[in-house]
Amino acid sequence: MKTTKLLLVIPFILMGCQIINAQSKAGNLPVFDFSKNYPQKKMRLQEMADIEYVPLETTDDILLSDGAVLSAVTDKYILVHETRHGDIFVFDRNTGKLYSHFNHKGQSGQEYTWINVGTIFDEKKEEIYVCSQYIQVYSLKGDYKRTLKINTFDNEMSIFDFDDESLLIYEGVIIEPGREKKTKTSPYRLVSKKDGSLISVLDIHFTERYSNKIPQKLENNMWRAFGIYYPQNIHYGPDLMIADISSDTLYQLSPSKGLIPLLTRTPSTHAAEPRNIWIPLATTDKYMLIGTLLLDFNNLKGGPIPTFMYELKTGEIKKVPILDAEYDTRAWSQGRWSPEGSPAIARNMVAELIQASAVIDAYHGKRLAGNGDKIAKKLVEDDNPVVRIIKFKL
């Protein structure tokens, strides 16, 4: 019993393209050296990107809690969900007005207990995937359509939209005492959006896997999971960037090109404890922003993480402290910007929720970029969070 503490070796064809063997081209890749002192270049976020704000409608019936999660920003819509409460909100992308709201939290076969893994927005098919014990599929208005019988409670998962026909499933490491050997050595697979059936297993195979969580023993044979949470896999438009803690290679997974190794690392992630891991923060057509973190469960240190910029064409790497001039008024030595989350959004963009009170404060400090002043003039502190869309300049 536990409590929770918050704090493929066979090549195959995918969409007409050969999936590259996980290690086949690793020797020809640029290398990220965790021990190297890379040259540093300070940058301002507002010089790197254009900023757009979308205020989310606020009424007595449309109130988001501090636990609201921004899941997707598409050409037409913004998807937000409440993990515990079970509410799903769809807002208009341009105006922020509510398009639909539903909550099907319950025990029936057409409902969900809580939103365990997140939500996925398929704008083309106008469907929302709610990932609870199973994956429940609804229309944009909340009408039940089908259930994908994929048990997310058995092995902790991450689930991503991949293409018109499939979802990417990532199965985490099992840390429950006595069940560790049930951890899968090939944790990435594509499943059908229609019925949840297996389409293929990605050719990313690990002989040994590591986790961002450890089991902590309690009294009376109880235990709890203690974790350091960070993104391993994130969206890059329709593609996905895969930076697994157990891998020495960072990949791009594309619906059109398959699995592409982009970058390798030294020293190996297998070399020693505690592990120095990489975190994909954001990707553009020109570069990747990568964070590093020492995964030391015995000596946790808070604060910002070092950020590096990897140029995709040249392979050049430099350390880039990024100042967010709208919301970080501290000195360069203290301030570091990184995305607050990793919602699905178009290529060369990231998006995040900013509390209305923070936007108002930045407005009074004359720090807002883009259409921020126009939006902030109409806000009050109790309004719903504002969506900030960051469009990187190329």
C-alpha positions in Angstrom: 0.0 0.0 0.0 1.3 3.5 -0.7 0.7 7.1 -0.2 1.8 9.9 -2.5 4.0 12.8 -1.6 3.6 15.8 -3.8 6.4 18.1 -3.5 12.9 -1.6 -29.6 15.3 -3.3 -31.1 13.4 -4.3 -34.2 13.1 -1.7 -37.0 9.7 -1.1 -38.4 7.8 1.1 -40.9 5.9 4.2 -39.6 3.9 6.3 -42.0 6.1 5.1 -44.8 9.3 5.9 -43.0 11.9 3.5 -41.5 12.3 4.1 -37.7 16.0 4.6 -37.0 17.6 2.2 -34.6 18.1 3.8 -31.2 21.9 3.7 -31.3 22.6 3.4 -35.0 23.8 7.0 -35.6 24.7 8.1 -32.1 28.4 8.1 -33.0 27.9 10.9 -35.6 25.9 13.2 -33.4 26.9 16.5 -31.7 27.8 15.9 -28.1 26.5 17.8 -25.0 29.2 17.7 -22.4 27.8 18.1 -18.9 31.3 18.8 -17.5 32.2 21.5 -20.0 32.2 25.2 -19.2 30.3 26.5 -22.3 30.5 30.1 -23.3 27.8 32.3 -21.9 25.4 34.7 -23.6 22.8 36.6 -21.7 19.5 37.0 -23.5 16.1 38.7 -22.9 13.0 36.7 -23.7 11.3 39.7 -25.1 14.1 40.1 -27.7 14.0 36.4 -28.6 10.2 36.3 -29.0 7.0 38.2 -29.7 4.4 38.1 -26.9 0.6 37.7 -27.2 -1.9 37.6 -24.3 -5.3 36.0 -24.4 -7.5 36.7 -21.3 -9.8 33.8 -20.3 -13.4 34.7 -19.6 -14.3 35.0 -16.0 -17.8 34.6 -14.5 -19.3 33.0 -11.4 -19.6 29.7 -13.4 -16.1 30.0 -15.0 -13.6 30.1 -12.3 -10.2 28.4 -12.6 -8.3 27.3 -9.5 -4.6 27.4 -8.8 -4.5 23.8 -10.0 -5.8 24.6 -13.5 -3.6 23.1 -16.3 -3.1 24.6 -19.8 -3.2 21.6 -22.0 -3.4 22.9 -25.6 -3.5 26.0 -27.7 -4.6 25.5 -31.3 -5.6 27.8 -34.2 -9.2 28.0 -32.8 -9.2 26.9 -29.2 -7.5 26.8 -25.8 -8.0 23.7 -23.7 -7.7 23.9 -19.9 -8.5 21.2 -17.3 -8.8 20.9 -13.5 -7.0 17.8 -12.4 -8.8 17.1 -9.2 -12.1 18.8 -9.8 -12.5 17.2 -13.3 -13.6 20.3 -15.1 -12.8 20.7 -18.8 -12.9 24.2 -20.3 -12.6 25.1 -24.0 -12.0 28.8 -24.8 -11.9 30.6 -28.1 -8.3 31.1 -29.1 -8.7 34.7 -30.3 -11.2 36.2 -27.8 -10.8 34.0 -24.7 -14.6 33.6 -24.5 -15.8 30.2 -23.2 -16.8 27.8 -26.0 -17.7 24.9 -23.8 -17.4 23.5 -20.3 -18.2 20.0 -19.0 -17.4 17.8 -16.0 -18.0 14.0 -16.3 -16.3 13.0 -13.0 -18.0 9.9 -11.8 -18.0 6.1 -11.6 -19.9 5.1 -14.8 -18.2 3.6 -17.8 -18.6 6.9 -19.6 -17.0 9.0 -16.9 -13.6 9.6 -15.3 -12.6 9.5 -11.6 -10.1 12.3 -11.9 -7.8 13.6 -14.7 -4.8 11.4 -13.8 -2.5 11.9 -16.9 -4.0 15.0 -18.5 -6.0 15.9 -21.6 -5.3 15.9 -25.3 -7.0 18.0 -27.9 -7.6 16.7 -31.5 -8.8 19.9 -33.3 -9.1 18.2 -36.7 -11.5 15.5 -35.3 -12.9 17.9 -32.7 -12.3 15.4 -29.9 -10.9 15.7 -26.4 -9.1 12.8 -24.8 -9.4 12.8 -21.0 -6.7 10.5 -19.5 -7.9 9.0 -16.2 -7.9 5.3 -15.3 -8.8 4.8 -19.0 -8.8 7.3 -21.8 -12.3 8.7 -22.3 -13.0 10.5 -25.6 -15.6 13.3 -25.8 -16.8 15.9 -28.3 -15.8 19.5 -27.8 -19.2 19.9 -26.1 -18.6 17.0 -23.8 -20.7 14.3 -25.5 -19.3 10.8 -24.8 -17.9 9.1 -27.8 -15.7 6.1 -26.8 -13.3 4.6 -24.2 -9.8 3.5 -24.9 -9.0 0.6 -22.5 -5.5 1.7 -21.6 -5.1 1.4 -17.8 -3.0 4.4 -16.7 -3.3 3.5 -13.0 -1.3 0.3 -13.4 2.0 1.9 -14.6 2.5 5.6 -14.4 2.2 7.0 -17.9 2.6 10.1 -20.1 0.3 10.3 -23.1 0.8 12.6 -26.1 -1.0 13.4 -29.3 1.1 12.1 -32.2 -0.8 12.2 -35.6 -4.3 11.8 -37.0 -4.5 8.1 -36.1 -2.3 7.5 -33.0 -1.3 8.6 -29.5 2.2 8.1 -28.1 2.2 6.3 -24.7 5.2 6.5 -22.4 5.3 4.0 -19.5 7.2 5.2 -16.4 9.5 3.1 -14.2 7.8 1.0 -11.6 9.2 1.8 -8.2 6.7 -0.1 -6.0 8.6 -2.5 -3.8 8.5 -6.0 -5.2 7.2 -5.0 -8.7 10.3 -3.2 -10.0 11.1 -6.1 -12.5 7.8 -5.4 -14.3 9.2 -2.1 -15.6 9.2 -2.3 -19.4 12.6 -2.0 -21.3 10.8 -0.5 -24.3 8.5 2.1 -22.8 7.4 4.0 -25.9 4.5 2.8 -28.1 1.9 4.1 -30.5 -1.7 3.2 -30.0 -4.8 3.7 -32.1 -7.0 6.7 -31.4 -9.9 4.6 -32.6 -9.8 1.7 -30.1 -6.5 1.9 -28.2 -5.0 -1.1 -29.9 -1.2 -1.3 -30.4 0.1 0.1 -33.6 3.9 -0.2 -33.0 6.6 -0.1 -30.3 9.3 2.6 -30.8 12.8 1.4 -31.3 14.0 3.0 -28.0 15.2 0.1 -25.8 16.9 0.3 -22.4 18.8 -2.4 -20.6 18.5 -0.3 -17.4 16.0 2.4 -16.6 16.1 5.1 -14.0 13.3 7.2 -12.4 12.7 10.7 -11.2 11.0 9.1 -8.1 12.1 6.9 -5.3 10.0 4.8 -2.8 10.2 5.9 0.8 9.3 3.3 3.4 6.8 4.1 6.1 5.5 2.2 9.1 3.3 -0.9 8.8 4.5 -1.9 5.3 3.4 1.4 3.9 5.4 3.4 1.4 5.1 6.6 -0.6 6.6 7.9 -3.8 8.9 10.9 -3.6 9.7 12.6 -6.8 11.4 15.5 -8.6 9.1 16.5 -11.4 10.3 17.9 -14.7 9.5 17.3 -18.4 11.3 14.5 -20.2 9.3 14.6 -23.4 7.6 17.7 -24.8 5.8 18.9 -27.9 7.5 20.7 -30.8 4.5 21.5 -33.0 3.3 18.1 -34.4 6.7 16.6 -33.4 7.9 15.4 -30.0 11.3 15.8 -28.4 12.3 12.8 -26.3 14.9 13.3 -23.6 14.6 10.1 -21.5 16.5 10.0 -18.2 17.7 6.5 -19.1 19.1 7.5 -22.6 22.3 9.1 -23.7 20.6 10.3 -26.9 18.0 13.0 -27.4 15.5 12.3 -30.2 12.9 14.0 -32.3 9.9 11.9 -33.1 8.1 13.2 -36.3 4.9 11.9 -37.9 6.5 12.4 -41.3 10.2 11.5 -40.7 10.0 8.9 -37.9 12.5 8.7 -35.0 15.6 11.0 -35.5 18.5 11.1 -33.0 19.6 14.7 -32.6 22.1 14.9 -29.8 24.1 12.7 -27.5 25.7 13.3 -24.1 28.8 12.8 -22.1 29.4 11.5 -19.5 26.9 8.8 -19.9 23.7 8.9 -17.8 24.7 5.4 -16.7 28.0 6.6 -15.3 27.3 7.5 -11.7 24.8 8.6 -9.0 23.5 11.2 -8.6 22.6 11.6 -12.3 23.0 14.9 -14.1 20.0 14.9 -16.4 18.9 17.1 -19.3 15.5 18.7 -19.6 14.0 19.8 -23.0 12.5 23.2 -22.3 11.6 24.5 -25.7 12.4 23.9 -29.4 12.3 26.1 -32.5 13.2 25.5 -36.1 16.6 27.1 -35.2 17.6 25.9 -31.7 16.7 23.9 -28.6 16.7 25.2 -25.1 17.9 22.5 -22.7 18.1 22.6 -18.9 20.3 20.5 -16.7 19.5 19.2 -13.2 21.4 17.1 -10.7 18.9 14.4 -9.6 20.1 14.2 -6.0 17.3 13.0 -3.7 19.4 13.5 -0.6 20.4 17.1 -1.3 17.6 18.9 -3.1 18.3 22.5 -4.1 15.6 24.8 -5.3 15.8 27.7 -7.6 16.4 28.1 -11.4 18.2 25.5 -13.4 21.1 26.3 -15.9 19.8 26.7 -19.5 21.7 26.0 -22.7 21.0 26.8 -26.3 21.8 24.1 -28.9 21.9 25.3 -32.5 20.3 22.6 -34.6 22.2 23.4 -37.8 25.7 24.1 -36.5 25.7 22.0 -33.3 27.0 25.0 -31.4 26.1 25.0 -27.6 26.2 28.0 -25.3 24.9 28.8 -21.8 22.0 31.3 -22.0 20.6 32.9 -18.9 17.3 34.2 -20.1 15.7 37.3 -18.4 11.9 37.6 -18.6 11.8 41.4 -18.5 8.0 41.3 -17.8 8.0 39.2 -14.7 11.6 38.8 -13.5 12.9 42.1 -12.0 15.9 40.5 -10.4 19.5 40.7 -11.5 20.9 38.5 -14.3 22.7 36.3 -11.8 19.4 35.4 -10.2 16.8 35.4 -13.0 16.3 32.5 -15.3 13.3 32.0 -17.6 12.0 28.6 -18.6 8.5 27.6 -19.7 6.0 26.9 -16.9 4.6 23.9 -18.7 4.6 22.1 -22.0 1.1 22.4 -23.6 0.6 21.3 -27.2 0.9 24.3 -29.5 2.1 25.2 -33.0 5.8 25.0 -34.0 8.1 27.7 -32.7 5.8 28.6 -29.8 5.2 27.9 -26.1 2.3 29.0 -23.9 1.7 29.4 -20.2 -0.9 30.6 -17.7 0.0 33.9 -15.9 -2.1 34.9 -12.9 -4.1 38.1 -13.5 -2.5 39.8 -10.4 1.0 39.3 -11.9 -0.1 40.8 -15.3 -1.6 43.8 -13.5 1.6 44.3 -11.5 3.7 44.2 -14.7 1.3 46.7 -16.3 1.7 49.1 -13.4 5.5 48.6 -13.7 5.3 49.4 -17.5 6.9 46.1 -18.3 4.4 44.3 -20.5 5.2 43.4 -24.1 2.9 42.7 -27.1 -0.7 43.4 -26.5 -0.2 43.1 -22.7 -1.2 46.7 -21.9 -4.4 46.5 -23.8 -5.4 43.3 -22.0 -4.2 44.3 -18.5 -6.3 47.5 -18.5 -9.5 45.4 -18.4 -8.3 42.9 -15.7 -9.1 42.7 -12.0 -7.0 40.6 -9.6 -9.7 37.9 -9.2 -10.0 37.2 -12.9 -9.0 33.9 -14.4 -5.3 33.5 -15.4 -4.2 34.9 -18.7 -2.7 32.8 -21.5 0.7 34.1 -22.5 1.8 32.9 -26.0 5.5 33.2 -26.7 6.3 33.2 -30.4 10.1 32.8 -31.0 11.7 34.9 -33.7 13.7 33.1 -36.3 
